[in-house]
Each structure stands twice: as C-alpha cells, then as structure tokens.
Amino acid sequence: MMGIVAIVGVVVGLIMSIISWLPSFIGGREQDRWDSYCMCQAAQDGAAPNRETWQKAKDNAADVIGYRDSDVEDADVLKKLKDDYNWPLDDPEACYEYDEPEDSRNLAGEWSAASGKYLSQAQLIDADAAAVRESRQKKLGNDARKRVSDKLTTARQLLTDSEGKTQGNEVRQTLTDRINEAQRLVDSGSYELERLETMESDLQKAMDEVKRSVGEKEG
C-alpha cells in the first residue's frame, strides 16, 4: 500500500512539475515565434524601397522598351534591356505572425535576397535604357548623315549644271559654301541630329536659291 502511495506521489509531483514548466515553455516558444516574425517583417519592410526603385527603373524605361531592332544602331543593347526588363522577379510570401519561427526566419532570408535583387536589377535597367537611348540617337544621327551625304551628290550635280545659268554667281557661291560645310560635317562622323538636320535644311535652301536664279534667268 505504501508503495502505491509513493508511486502516486511521484506521478503527482511529475504532473505538477510539468504544469509549472509548461507556461514557461509555451511562453518561450511564443516569444521565439514573435521575434522571428519581427525579423521577417523587418526584412520585408526593408526590401520595399528597393522594390520601388526597381519599379521606377521599369517605368523610366517605358519610352524605349517598345523600340524595334530597326529603331536603334545596335540591336544587342535593346535585347539586353528587354532581357533585364522582363527578368522574372516574384515577391516572397508576406510575413505572418503565426508562422512557425523557422518558417519566418527562412522567409526573412528570402526577403533580404529579394531586396538585393530588386536593387541590382534596377541598376541594370537604368544602364540598359541609357545605352538604348544613346543607340537611338546614333541611329537617327547616322540616318540624317546619310541624307546629307545623298543630298551632297545632288547639290554637286546642280552646281555643275547651273554654271553660267544663274542671274549672278552669289547663289552658286553660297551653294559651294554649304556643300563644303556639309562635307566637313559628314566626314566628322558626327551623329548630332540637330546639327545634321540644320545642315540638311541649309543645303536644301541653297539649292532652291540656285534653282530659282536659273529659272529667273531663263524666264
């Protein structure tokens, strides 16, 4: 009988010990859960500015992302922009305060990694977009330079054909000057669109004046 009493006493003591220890265990586990959630939330919040930077970089590239290969001088820079622009970046899952601590800590790591990727991808897109814009200007400039070069051929032929056929030589001298200026600009390899378009316009005006003078003398 005494043995049974002793055993019951041990069991009761064990139960009481567990009951007294259980709140401490649960409390510690819940504290760990909360601390892990806070770590996850901090990582998620910390990634937000870099995500905004990434989205802003994409928005800023909207003016060039629709270009075709024929719109730029170097199609490779356009391809790189499109590859970086369309790189799949999926947000990690949102942090949840009732997740297991291990899950929250793992998710915090995912958010930290995503934050770095957002920033690096934004920097790539910004650099790519700048390269595409420069390539676009080169394309426009080179096209304009070709137009000037083609017009030079026509202008020289007009200069030859109009010899002795104008009211005076001033218009032909002006055309000669414009031809020389245009040739120097073409030879420089410049792709400055504004200068080339101005030169194209000036050359055409000089040609028109020669034609007008020829017509007046014939009339």
TORPA-4810 file (N, C-alpha, C, O; in nm, 3 decimals):
<nodes>
NODE_1_0.084_-0.121_0.000_0.000_0.000_0.000_0.086_0.125_0.000_0.060_0.222_-0.070_M
NODE_2_0.191_0.117_0.082_0.282_0.231_0.090_0.350_0.255_-0.044_0.379_0.368_-0.084_M
NODE_3_0.376_0.142_-0.114_0.441_0.156_-0.245_0.355_0.228_-0.344_0.403_0.309_-0.424_G
NODE_4_0.225_0.198_-0.338_0.132_0.264_-0.431_0.123_0.412_-0.401_0.120_0.496_-0.491_I
NODE_5_0.119_0.441_-0.273_0.113_0.582_-0.233_0.236_0.657_-0.281_0.229_0.771_-0.327_V
NODE_6_0.349_0.588_-0.268_0.475_0.652_-0.312_0.474_0.679_-0.462_0.516_0.785_-0.508_A
NODE_7_0.424_0.579_-0.536_0.419_0.595_-0.682_0.325_0.708_-0.720_0.357_0.791_-0.806_I
NODE_8_0.208_0.711_-0.654_0.113_0.819_-0.682_0.175_0.953_-0.650_0.154_1.051_-0.722_V
NODE_9_0.250_0.957_-0.543_0.314_1.083_-0.506_0.412_1.129_-0.611_0.422_1.247_-0.644_G
NODE_10_0.487_1.032_-0.665_0.584_1.067_-0.770_0.513_1.118_-0.895_0.554_1.217_-0.955_V
NODE_11_0.405_1.048_-0.933_0.330_1.087_-1.053_0.271_1.226_-1.035_0.278_1.310_-1.125_V
NODE_12_0.212_1.249_-0.918_0.154_1.380_-0.893_0.261_1.487_-0.897_0.240_1.596_-0.951_V
NODE_13_0.376_1.456_-0.839_0.484_1.553_-0.841_0.531_1.584_-0.982_0.562_1.698_-1.016_G
NODE_14_0.536_1.477_-1.064_0.578_1.495_-1.203_0.478_1.581_-1.279_0.515_1.670_-1.356_L
NODE_15_0.348_1.552_-1.256_0.244_1.630_-1.323_0.251_1.777_-1.282_0.240_1.867_-1.366_I
NODE_16_0.270_1.799_-1.154_0.279_1.936_-1.105_0.401_2.008_-1.164_0.397_2.127_-1.192_M
NODE_17_0.508_1.932_-1.180_0.630_1.990_-1.238_0.607_2.030_-1.383_0.650_2.136_-1.428_S
NODE_18_0.537_1.942_-1.455_0.509_1.970_-1.596_0.417_2.091_-1.608_0.436_2.180_-1.691_I
NODE_19_0.315_2.092_-1.519_0.220_2.204_-1.523_0.291_2.336_-1.494_0.261_2.437_-1.557_I
NODE_20_0.384_2.335_-1.402_0.454_2.458_-1.368_0.554_2.498_-1.477_0.584_2.616_-1.496_S
NODE_21_0.605_2.398_-1.549_0.705_2.426_-1.653_0.641_2.463_-1.787_0.700_2.535_-1.868_W
NODE_22_0.518_2.412_-1.810_0.453_2.430_-1.939_0.433_2.576_-1.979_0.464_2.611_-2.093_L
NODE_23_0.385_2.664_-1.891_0.370_2.805_-1.932_0.501_2.869_-1.975_0.507_2.949_-2.068_P
NODE_24_0.607_2.829_-1.904_0.738_2.883_-1.941_0.779_2.835_-2.079_0.835_2.912_-2.157_S
NODE_25_0.752_2.707_-2.109_0.787_2.652_-2.240_0.706_2.719_-2.350_0.759_2.761_-2.453_F
NODE_26_0.574_2.727_-2.324_0.487_2.789_-2.425_0.523_2.936_-2.445_0.527_2.986_-2.557_I
NODE_27_0.550_3.003_-2.332_0.587_3.143_-2.342_0.715_3.164_-2.421_0.726_3.257_-2.500_G
NODE_28_0.812_3.076_-2.399_0.937_3.085_-2.473_0.919_3.060_-2.620_0.979_3.127_-2.704_G
NODE_29_0.836_2.962_-2.651_0.807_2.930_-2.791_0.736_3.046_-2.860_0.767_3.081_-2.974_R
NODE_30_0.641_3.105_-2.792_0.567_3.217_-2.849_0.657_3.340_-2.866_0.643_3.416_-2.962_E
NODE_31_0.748_3.357_-2.771_0.842_3.470_-2.784_0.932_3.450_-2.905_0.962_3.544_-2.978_Q
NODE_32_0.975_3.325_-2.925_1.057_3.293_-3.041_0.978_3.316_-3.170_1.032_3.368_-3.268_D
NODE_33_0.853_3.278_-3.168_0.766_3.299_-3.285_0.754_3.448_-3.316_0.762_3.489_-3.432_R
NODE_34_0.733_3.528_-3.211_0.717_3.672_-3.229_0.847_3.736_-3.276_0.847_3.820_-3.366_W
NODE_35_0.958_3.697_-3.215_1.087_3.753_-3.255_1.118_3.719_-3.400_1.169_3.802_-3.475_D
NODE_36_1.087_3.596_-3.440_1.113_3.553_-3.578_1.023_3.628_-3.676_1.065_3.665_-3.785_S
NODE_37_0.898_3.649_-3.634_0.807_3.726_-3.719_0.857_3.869_-3.736_0.854_3.923_-3.847_Y
NODE_38_0.902_3.931_-3.627_0.954_4.068_-3.634_1.075_4.076_-3.727_1.091_4.173_-3.801_C
NODE_39_1.161_3.973_-3.720_1.277_3.968_-3.809_1.231_3.961_-3.956_1.287_4.029_-4.042_M
NODE_40_1.130_3.879_-3.980_1.078_3.864_-4.116_1.016_3.995_-4.164_1.040_4.038_-4.277_C
NODE_41_0.937_4.057_-4.078_0.870_4.181_-4.117_0.970_4.293_-4.143_0.951_4.373_-4.235_Q
NODE_42_1.077_4.297_-4.063_1.180_4.398_-4.085_1.247_4.378_-4.222_1.276_4.475_-4.292_A
NODE_43_1.270_4.252_-4.258_1.331_4.223_-4.388_1.237_4.261_-4.502_1.279_4.314_-4.604_A
NODE_44_1.108_4.231_-4.482_1.008_4.265_-4.584_0.996_4.416_-4.600_0.994_4.467_-4.712_Q
NODE_45_0.990_4.487_-4.489_0.981_4.634_-4.494_1.108_4.694_-4.553_1.103_4.792_-4.627_D
NODE_46_1.222_4.634_-4.521_1.349_4.685_-4.572_1.363_4.668_-4.722_1.435_4.743_-4.787_G
NODE_47_1.293_4.568_-4.778_1.300_4.543_-4.922_1.213_4.641_-5.001_1.232_4.659_-5.121_A
NODE_48_1.117_4.703_-4.933_1.020_4.789_-5.003_1.084_4.903_-5.082_1.046_4.923_-5.197_A
NODE_49_1.181_4.979_-5.024_1.241_5.088_-5.103_1.312_5.039_-5.229_1.304_5.103_-5.334_P
NODE_50_1.380_4.925_-5.219_1.450_4.873_-5.337_1.351_4.821_-5.441_1.376_4.828_-5.561_N
NODE_51_1.239_4.770_-5.393_1.136_4.725_-5.487_1.079_4.846_-5.561_1.054_4.839_-5.682_R
NODE_52_1.060_4.955_-5.491_1.010_5.079_-5.554_1.112_5.131_-5.655_1.076_5.180_-5.762_E
NODE_53_1.240_5.121_-5.619_1.347_5.163_-5.711_1.344_5.081_-5.838_1.360_5.134_-5.948_T
NODE_54_1.323_4.951_-5.823_1.313_4.860_-5.938_1.194_4.897_-6.026_1.206_4.903_-6.148_W
NODE_55_1.079_4.921_-5.964_0.960_4.956_-6.040_0.978_5.091_-6.109_0.933_5.110_-6.223_Q
NODE_56_1.043_5.185_-6.041_1.067_5.316_-6.101_1.159_5.304_-6.222_1.139_5.372_-6.323_K
NODE_57_1.259_5.217_-6.212_1.350_5.196_-6.325_1.273_5.141_-6.445_1.298_5.182_-6.558_A
NODE_58_1.180_5.050_-6.421_1.099_4.997_-6.530_1.010_5.105_-6.589_0.994_5.114_-6.711_K
NODE_59_0.951_5.188_-6.502_0.866_5.298_-6.551_0.948_5.395_-6.636_0.901_5.443_-6.739_D
NODE_60_1.071_5.424_-6.592_1.155_5.519_-6.664_1.202_5.465_-6.800_1.240_5.541_-6.889_N
NODE_61_1.199_5.334_-6.814_1.242_5.273_-6.940_1.126_5.253_-7.037_1.144_5.199_-7.146_A
NODE_62_1.007_5.296_-6.996_0.888_5.273_-7.078_0.897_5.339_-7.215_0.836_5.292_-7.311_A
NODE_63_0.975_5.448_-7.225_0.983_5.520_-7.352_1.070_5.448_-7.455_1.064_5.481_-7.574_D
NODE_64_1.150_5.351_-7.412_1.240_5.284_-7.507_1.216_5.133_-7.516_1.266_5.069_-7.609_V
NODE_65_1.142_5.076_-7.422_1.124_4.931_-7.422_1.050_4.883_-7.546_1.064_4.767_-7.584_I
NODE_66_0.971_4.971_-7.608_0.895_4.931_-7.726_0.969_4.946_-7.857_0.913_4.916_-7.963_G
NODE_67_1.094_4.990_-7.853_1.171_5.004_-7.977_1.190_4.869_-8.046_1.194_4.764_-7.982_Y
NODE_68_1.201_4.875_-8.178_1.235_4.757_-8.257_1.384_4.763_-8.292_1.449_4.866_-8.275_R
NODE_69_1.436_4.652_-8.339_1.579_4.647_-8.374_1.614_4.755_-8.475_1.723_4.811_-8.471_D
NODE_70_1.521_4.783_-8.567_1.547_4.881_-8.672_1.546_5.024_-8.619_1.584_5.117_-8.691_S
NODE_71_1.504_5.044_-8.495_1.497_5.178_-8.438_1.628_5.222_-8.373_1.645_5.338_-8.338_D
NODE_72_1.720_5.128_-8.357_1.846_5.159_-8.288_1.964_5.118_-8.374_1.951_5.039_-8.467_V
NODE_73_2.080_5.174_-8.340_2.201_5.142_-8.414_2.255_5.004_-8.377_2.307_4.932_-8.462_E
NODE_74_2.241_4.968_-8.250_2.293_4.840_-8.201_2.179_4.761_-8.139_2.132_4.794_-8.030_D
NODE_75_2.135_4.656_-8.207_2.022_4.577_-8.159_2.055_4.500_-8.031_1.965_4.462_-7.956_A
NODE_76_2.183_4.475_-8.006_2.222_4.399_-7.888_2.188_4.474_-7.759_2.148_4.412_-7.660_D
NODE_77_2.204_4.606_-7.759_2.174_4.681_-7.636_2.023_4.680_-7.609_1.980_4.682_-7.494_V
NODE_78_1.945_4.677_-7.715_1.800_4.670_-7.698_1.760_4.533_-7.644_1.672_4.523_-7.559_L
NODE_79_1.823_4.429_-7.693_1.793_4.293_-7.645_1.827_4.281_-7.496_1.752_4.221_-7.420_K
NODE_80_1.941_4.338_-7.457_1.981_4.330_-7.316_1.880_4.403_-7.228_1.844_4.353_-7.121_K
NODE_81_1.834_4.518_-7.271_1.733_4.591_-7.194_1.607_4.506_-7.177_1.554_4.495_-7.067_L
NODE_82_1.562_4.447_-7.286_1.439_4.368_-7.278_1.457_4.245_-7.189_1.365_4.207_-7.117_K
NODE_83_1.574_4.185_-7.195_1.600_4.069_-7.108_1.598_4.110_-6.961_1.536_4.043_-6.878_D
NODE_84_1.666_4.219_-6.929_1.670_4.265_-6.790_1.536_4.319_-6.744_1.496_4.300_-6.629_D
NODE_85_1.467_4.386_-6.834_1.336_4.444_-6.802_1.236_4.334_-6.769_1.155_4.347_-6.678_Y
NODE_86_1.242_4.225_-6.845_1.144_4.117_-6.829_1.192_4.005_-6.738_1.128_3.901_-6.728_N
NODE_87_1.306_4.027_-6.670_1.356_3.925_-6.578_1.250_3.897_-6.472_1.201_3.990_-6.407_W
NODE_88_1.214_3.768_-6.453_1.108_3.738_-6.357_1.152_3.760_-6.212_1.242_3.693_-6.163_P
NODE_89_1.088_3.853_-6.146_1.114_3.880_-6.004_0.983_3.866_-5.927_0.896_3.954_-5.932_L
NODE_90_0.970_3.757_-5.858_0.848_3.733_-5.781_0.873_3.767_-5.634_0.975_3.730_-5.577_D
NODE_91_0.778_3.837_-5.575_0.790_3.869_-5.433_0.779_3.743_-5.349_0.699_3.655_-5.379_D
NODE_92_0.861_3.733_-5.244_0.840_3.623_-5.149_0.703_3.638_-5.083_0.637_3.741_-5.097_P
NODE_93_0.663_3.534_-5.012_0.536_3.541_-4.940_0.543_3.647_-4.831_0.651_3.676_-4.778_E
NODE_94_0.428_3.704_-4.798_0.423_3.803_-4.690_0.446_3.734_-4.555_0.410_3.618_-4.536_A
NODE_95_0.505_3.808_-4.464_0.528_3.754_-4.330_0.395_3.741_-4.256_0.304_3.823_-4.274_C
NODE_96_0.385_3.637_-4.172_0.261_3.611_-4.098_0.299_3.579_-3.954_0.381_3.491_-3.928_Y
NODE_97_0.239_3.650_-3.863_0.284_3.641_-3.724_0.263_3.505_-3.660_0.324_3.474_-3.558_E
NODE_98_0.177_3.422_-3.718_0.153_3.290_-3.659_0.230_3.179_-3.729_0.211_3.061_-3.699_Y
NODE_99_0.319_3.217_-3.823_0.406_3.117_-3.885_0.499_3.058_-3.781_0.527_3.118_-3.677_D
NODE_100_0.547_2.939_-3.811_0.647_2.879_-3.724_0.774_2.963_-3.729_0.805_3.021_-3.833_E
NODE_101_0.849_2.971_-3.618_0.970_3.053_-3.614_1.067_3.021_-3.727_1.125_3.111_-3.788_P
NODE_102_1.084_2.891_-3.754_1.178_2.852_-3.859_1.132_2.905_-3.995_1.213_2.949_-4.076_E
NODE_103_1.001_2.900_-4.018_0.947_2.949_-4.145_0.967_3.101_-4.158_1.001_3.151_-4.265_D
NODE_104_0.945_3.171_-4.048_0.963_3.317_-4.050_1.108_3.354_-4.077_1.136_3.447_-4.152_S
NODE_105_1.200_3.280_-4.015_1.342_3.310_-4.036_1.384_3.280_-4.180_1.461_3.355_-4.240_R
NODE_106_1.331_3.172_-4.235_1.361_3.140_-4.375_1.304_3.247_-4.468_1.367_3.286_-4.566_N
NODE_107_1.185_3.293_-4.436_1.121_3.396_-4.518_1.197_3.529_-4.509_1.205_3.603_-4.607_L
NODE_108_1.251_3.558_-4.392_1.332_3.679_-4.376_1.452_3.674_-4.469_1.489_3.775_-4.529_A
NODE_109_1.513_3.555_-4.481_1.626_3.540_-4.573_1.585_3.561_-4.717_1.660_3.620_-4.796_G
NODE_110_1.466_3.513_-4.753_1.417_3.532_-4.890_1.394_3.679_-4.920_1.424_3.726_-5.029_E
NODE_111_1.339_3.752_-4.823_1.314_3.894_-4.844_1.446_3.972_-4.855_1.455_4.066_-4.934_W
NODE_112_1.545_3.934_-4.777_1.675_4.001_-4.786_1.739_3.978_-4.923_1.795_4.070_-4.982_S
NODE_113_1.729_3.854_-4.972_1.783_3.824_-5.105_1.707_3.900_-5.213_1.767_3.952_-5.307_A
NODE_114_1.574_3.906_-5.200_1.493_3.977_-5.298_1.527_4.126_-5.300_1.529_4.189_-5.406_A
NODE_115_1.554_4.181_-5.182_1.588_4.324_-5.173_1.713_4.354_-5.256_1.717_4.452_-5.330_S
NODE_116_1.814_4.271_-5.243_1.936_4.291_-5.321_1.912_4.274_-5.469_1.970_4.346_-5.551_G
NODE_117_1.826_4.180_-5.505_1.797_4.157_-5.646_1.719_4.273_-5.706_1.743_4.312_-5.820_K
NODE_118_1.624_4.328_-5.629_1.549_4.444_-5.678_1.646_4.556_-5.716_1.635_4.616_-5.823_Y
NODE_119_1.741_4.584_-5.627_1.833_4.695_-5.648_1.925_4.670_-5.766_1.944_4.757_-5.850_L
NODE_120_1.982_4.551_-5.772_2.075_4.521_-5.882_2.002_4.521_-6.016_2.058_4.565_-6.116_S
NODE_121_1.879_4.473_-6.019_1.803_4.471_-6.143_1.766_4.613_-6.186_1.767_4.644_-6.305_Q
NODE_122_1.734_4.698_-6.089_1.704_4.839_-6.120_1.825_4.907_-6.183_1.811_4.983_-6.279_A
NODE_123_1.943_4.881_-6.129_2.065_4.942_-6.181_2.093_4.894_-6.323_2.137_4.972_-6.408_Q
NODE_124_2.068_4.767_-6.349_2.087_4.713_-6.483_1.991_4.779_-6.582_2.031_4.818_-6.692_L
NODE_125_1.865_4.791_-6.543_1.765_4.851_-6.633_1.799_4.996_-6.663_1.786_5.040_-6.777_I
NODE_126_1.842_5.071_-6.561_1.879_5.211_-6.582_1.995_5.222_-6.682_1.991_5.305_-6.773_D
NODE_127_2.096_5.138_-6.663_2.212_5.141_-6.753_2.174_5.097_-6.894_2.218_5.157_-6.992_A
NODE_128_2.092_4.993_-6.903_2.048_4.944_-7.034_1.967_5.049_-7.109_1.988_5.071_-7.228_D
NODE_129_1.875_5.115_-7.038_1.790_5.216_-7.101_1.874_5.332_-7.152_1.847_5.386_-7.260_A
NODE_130_1.976_5.371_-7.076_2.065_5.480_-7.120_2.139_5.439_-7.246_2.157_5.520_-7.337_A
NODE_131_2.183_5.314_-7.252_2.255_5.265_-7.370_2.162_5.261_-7.492_2.205_5.291_-7.603_A
NODE_132_2.037_5.224_-7.471_1.941_5.220_-7.582_1.912_5.361_-7.633_1.902_5.383_-7.753_V
NODE_133_1.898_5.456_-7.541_1.873_5.594_-7.583_1.990_5.647_-7.666_1.971_5.714_-7.767_R
NODE_134_2.111_5.615_-7.623_2.228_5.660_-7.700_2.230_5.592_-7.836_2.260_5.656_-7.937_E
NODE_135_2.198_5.464_-7.839_2.195_5.392_-7.966_2.088_5.448_-8.059_2.107_5.453_-8.180_S
NODE_136_1.977_5.490_-8.001_1.871_5.552_-8.080_1.918_5.683_-8.141_1.891_5.710_-8.258_R
NODE_137_1.987_5.764_-8.063_2.039_5.890_-8.115_2.142_5.866_-8.226_2.146_5.940_-8.324_Q
NODE_138_2.223_5.764_-8.209_2.321_5.731_-8.313_2.249_5.690_-8.442_2.289_5.728_-8.552_K
NODE_139_2.144_5.611_-8.426_2.068_5.568_-8.542_2.007_5.687_-8.614_2.019_5.698_-8.736_K
NODE_140_1.942_5.775_-8.540_1.882_5.894_-8.601_1.988_5.982_-8.665_1.969_6.035_-8.774_L
NODE_141_2.101_5.997_-8.595_2.210_6.080_-8.647_2.272_6.021_-8.772_2.298_6.093_-8.869_G
NODE_142_2.294_5.891_-8.771_2.354_5.827_-8.888_2.259_5.830_-9.008_2.302_5.846_-9.122_N
NODE_143_2.130_5.816_-8.981_2.032_5.827_-9.090_2.033_5.968_-9.147_2.027_5.988_-9.269_D
NODE_144_2.042_6.067_-9.057_2.045_6.206_-9.103_2.173_6.234_-9.181_2.172_6.305_-9.281_A
NODE_145_2.285_6.177_-9.133_2.411_6.198_-9.204_2.407_6.137_-9.344_2.463_6.192_-9.438_R
NODE_146_2.340_6.024_-9.356_2.326_5.962_-9.489_2.241_6.051_-9.580_2.270_6.065_-9.699_K
NODE_147_2.136_6.111_-9.524_2.052_6.200_-9.605_2.133_6.320_-9.653_2.120_6.363_-9.768_R
NODE_148_2.216_6.374_-9.564_2.301_6.487_-9.603_2.399_6.444_-9.710_2.424_6.516_-9.807_V
NODE_149_2.455_6.324_-9.692_2.551_6.273_-9.791_2.485_6.255_-9.927_2.543_6.289_-10.030_S
NODE_150_2.365_6.202_-9.927_2.292_6.184_-10.054_2.259_6.319_-10.117_2.267_6.336_-10.239_D
NODE_151_2.222_6.416_-10.032_2.189_6.548_-10.084_2.312_6.618_-10.141_2.302_6.698_-10.234_K
NODE_152_2.429_6.587_-10.084_2.553_6.643_-10.136_2.575_6.604_-10.282_2.620_6.685_-10.363_L
NODE_153_2.544_6.481_-10.313_2.560_6.434_-10.452_2.471_6.515_-10.545_2.514_6.558_-10.653_T
NODE_154_2.347_6.536_-10.502_2.253_6.614_-10.583_2.297_6.760_-10.593_2.285_6.822_-10.699_T
NODE_155_2.348_6.814_-10.481_2.391_6.954_-10.479_2.509_6.977_-10.572_2.515_7.078_-10.642_A
NODE_156_2.603_6.885_-10.572_2.720_6.900_-10.660_2.679_6.894_-10.807_2.732_6.966_-10.891_R
NODE_157_2.584_6.806_-10.837_2.537_6.798_-10.975_2.468_6.926_-11.016_2.485_6.974_-11.129_Q
NODE_158_2.390_6.984_-10.924_2.323_7.110_-10.952_2.426_7.221_-10.972_2.409_7.307_-11.059_L
NODE_159_2.530_7.220_-10.892_2.634_7.323_-10.905_2.699_7.316_-11.043_2.726_7.418_-11.105_L
NODE_160_2.722_7.196_-11.087_2.783_7.177_-11.221_2.686_7.220_-11.331_2.723_7.291_-11.424_T
NODE_161_2.564_7.176_-11.319_2.464_7.202_-11.424_2.426_7.350_-11.432_2.383_7.396_-11.538_D
NODE_162_2.440_7.423_-11.322_2.395_7.563_-11.320_2.504_7.662_-11.358_2.482_7.783_-11.357_S
NODE_163_2.621_7.612_-11.391_2.731_7.704_-11.424_2.692_7.790_-11.544_2.656_7.739_-11.650_E
NODE_164_2.702_7.923_-11.524_2.671_8.019_-11.630_2.522_8.036_-11.654_2.483_8.105_-11.748_G
NODE_165_2.437_7.975_-11.571_2.293_7.980_-11.597_2.215_8.058_-11.491_2.092_8.064_-11.496_K
NODE_166_2.287_8.118_-11.395_2.218_8.193_-11.290_2.229_8.342_-11.315_2.311_8.386_-11.395_T
NODE_167_2.143_8.419_-11.245_2.144_8.564_-11.259_2.278_8.623_-11.213_2.325_8.723_-11.269_Q
NODE_168_2.336_8.564_-11.116_2.466_8.606_-11.066_2.534_8.485_-11.005_2.477_8.376_-11.000_G
NODE_169_2.657_8.505_-10.958_2.730_8.390_-10.905_2.715_8.376_-10.754_2.764_8.280_-10.694_N
NODE_170_2.645_8.475_-10.692_2.636_8.471_-10.546_2.565_8.345_-10.495_2.609_8.283_-10.398_E
NODE_171_2.457_8.307_-10.562_2.382_8.190_-10.514_2.464_8.062_-10.532_2.456_7.970_-10.451_V
NODE_172_2.542_8.058_-10.639_2.626_7.939_-10.660_2.740_7.935_-10.559_2.781_7.827_-10.514_R
NODE_173_2.791_8.053_-10.521_2.896_8.057_-10.419_2.840_8.013_-10.284_2.906_7.940_-10.209_Q
NODE_174_2.719_8.057_-10.255_2.655_8.015_-10.130_2.636_7.863_-10.129_2.660_7.798_-10.027_T
NODE_175_2.594_7.808_-10.242_2.577_7.663_-10.251_2.711_7.593_-10.234_2.719_7.489_-10.169_L
NODE_176_2.816_7.649_-10.292_2.951_7.591_-10.276_2.991_7.589_-10.129_3.046_7.491_-10.080_T
NODE_177_2.965_7.700_-10.061_2.998_7.707_-9.917_2.921_7.603_-9.838_2.977_7.536_-9.751_D
NODE_178_2.790_7.588_-9.868_2.709_7.491_-9.795_2.757_7.348_-9.824_2.757_7.262_-9.736_R
NODE_179_2.797_7.325_-9.948_2.849_7.193_-9.984_2.974_7.161_-9.903_2.989_7.051_-9.850_I
NODE_180_3.064_7.257_-9.894_3.188_7.235_-9.818_3.160_7.213_-9.669_3.222_7.127_-9.606_N
NODE_181_3.068_7.290_-9.615_3.033_7.275_-9.473_2.970_7.138_-9.448_3.002_7.070_-9.351_E
NODE_182_2.880_7.099_-9.538_2.812_6.971_-9.522_2.911_6.855_-9.532_2.900_6.757_-9.459_A
NODE_183_3.007_6.867_-9.623_3.105_6.761_-9.640_3.191_6.746_-9.515_3.223_6.634_-9.473_Q
NODE_184_3.230_6.859_-9.456_3.310_6.852_-9.333_3.231_6.785_-9.220_3.287_6.708_-9.142_R
NODE_185_3.103_6.815_-9.212_3.020_6.756_-9.107_3.004_6.606_-9.129_3.011_6.527_-9.034_L
NODE_186_2.982_6.567_-9.253_2.969_6.424_-9.284_3.100_6.351_-9.253_3.099_6.243_-9.195_V
NODE_187_3.212_6.412_-9.292_3.343_6.349_-9.271_3.378_6.337_-9.122_3.458_6.252_-9.084_D
NODE_188_3.318_6.423_-9.041_3.349_6.419_-8.897_3.291_6.297_-8.828_3.331_6.261_-8.717_S
NODE_189_3.194_6.232_-8.894_3.130_6.116_-8.834_3.029_6.152_-8.726_2.983_6.066_-8.652_G
NODE_190_2.995_6.279_-8.718_2.902_6.325_-8.615_2.765_6.261_-8.633_2.717_6.241_-8.745_S
NODE_191_2.703_6.228_-8.520_2.565_6.181_-8.525_2.475_6.274_-8.442_2.371_6.233_-8.391_Y
NODE_192_2.519_6.402_-8.430_2.437_6.501_-8.361_2.321_6.539_-8.452_2.338_6.608_-8.553_E
NODE_193_2.205_6.494_-8.415_2.088_6.504_-8.501_2.054_6.649_-8.536_2.026_6.679_-8.652_L
NODE_194_2.057_6.736_-8.438_2.019_6.876_-8.464_2.112_6.942_-8.565_2.065_7.011_-8.656_E
NODE_195_2.243_6.922_-8.551_2.339_6.982_-8.645_2.318_6.926_-8.786_2.320_7.001_-8.884_R
NODE_196_2.297_6.797_-8.795_2.280_6.734_-8.925_2.150_6.779_-8.992_2.148_6.806_-9.113_L
NODE_197_2.044_6.788_-8.915_1.917_6.833_-8.974_1.925_6.979_-9.017_1.868_7.017_-9.120_E
NODE_198_1.996_7.061_-8.939_2.014_7.201_-8.977_2.095_7.211_-9.105_2.065_7.291_-9.193_T
NODE_199_2.200_7.127_-9.115_2.284_7.127_-9.234_2.204_7.082_-9.356_2.218_7.138_-9.465_M
NODE_200_2.121_6.981_-9.337_2.037_6.932_-9.447_1.944_7.043_-9.496_1.926_7.062_-9.616_E
NODE_201_1.886_7.115_-9.400_1.794_7.224_-9.435_1.868_7.337_-9.506_1.818_7.390_-9.605_S
NODE_202_1.986_7.375_-9.455_2.064_7.484_-9.515_2.108_7.449_-9.657_2.107_7.532_-9.748_D
NODE_203_2.145_7.323_-9.674_2.188_7.278_-9.807_2.071_7.283_-9.905_2.089_7.323_-10.020_L
NODE_204_1.954_7.244_-9.861_1.836_7.246_-9.948_1.799_7.390_-9.985_1.763_7.417_-10.099_Q
NODE_205_1.809_7.480_-9.888_1.778_7.621_-9.916_1.873_7.678_-10.021_1.830_7.751_-10.110_K
NODE_206_2.000_7.645_-10.011_2.098_7.694_-10.108_2.068_7.638_-10.247_2.081_7.707_-10.347_A
NODE_207_2.029_7.512_-10.251_1.993_7.450_-10.379_1.869_7.519_-10.438_1.862_7.545_-10.558_M
NODE_208_1.773_7.546_-10.353_1.649_7.611_-10.401_1.679_7.749_-10.458_1.619_7.790_-10.557_D
NODE_209_1.771_7.821_-10.396_1.807_7.954_-10.444_1.874_7.947_-10.581_1.850_8.031_-10.667_E
NODE_210_1.957_7.846_-10.600_2.022_7.829_-10.731_1.916_7.799_-10.837_1.918_7.856_-10.946_V
NODE_211_1.825_7.709_-10.805_1.719_7.674_-10.900_1.632_7.796_-10.932_1.594_7.817_-11.047_K
NODE_212_1.602_7.875_-10.830_1.522_7.995_-10.851_1.594_8.092_-10.943_1.533_8.151_-11.032_R
NODE_213_1.726_8.107_-10.922_1.804_8.201_-11.003_1.812_8.152_-11.149_1.805_8.233_-11.242_S
NODE_214_1.827_8.023_-11.168_1.829_7.966_-11.303_1.694_7.995_-11.371_1.690_8.034_-11.488_V
NODE_215_1.588_7.974_-11.298_1.455_7.996_-11.355_1.433_8.143_-11.394_1.373_8.173_-11.497_G
NODE_216_1.483_8.234_-11.309_1.468_8.376_-11.339_1.546_8.415_-11.464_1.500_8.497_-11.544_E
NODE_217_1.664_8.358_-11.479_1.746_8.394_-11.597_1.684_8.336_-11.724_1.687_8.399_-11.830_K
NODE_218_1.629_8.219_-11.712_1.564_8.155_-11.830_1.436_8.228_-11.865_1.397_8.237_-11.981_E
NODE_219_1.369_8.282_-11.761_1.242_8.350_-11.787_1.261_8.487_-11.842_1.163_8.556_-11.869_G
</nodes>
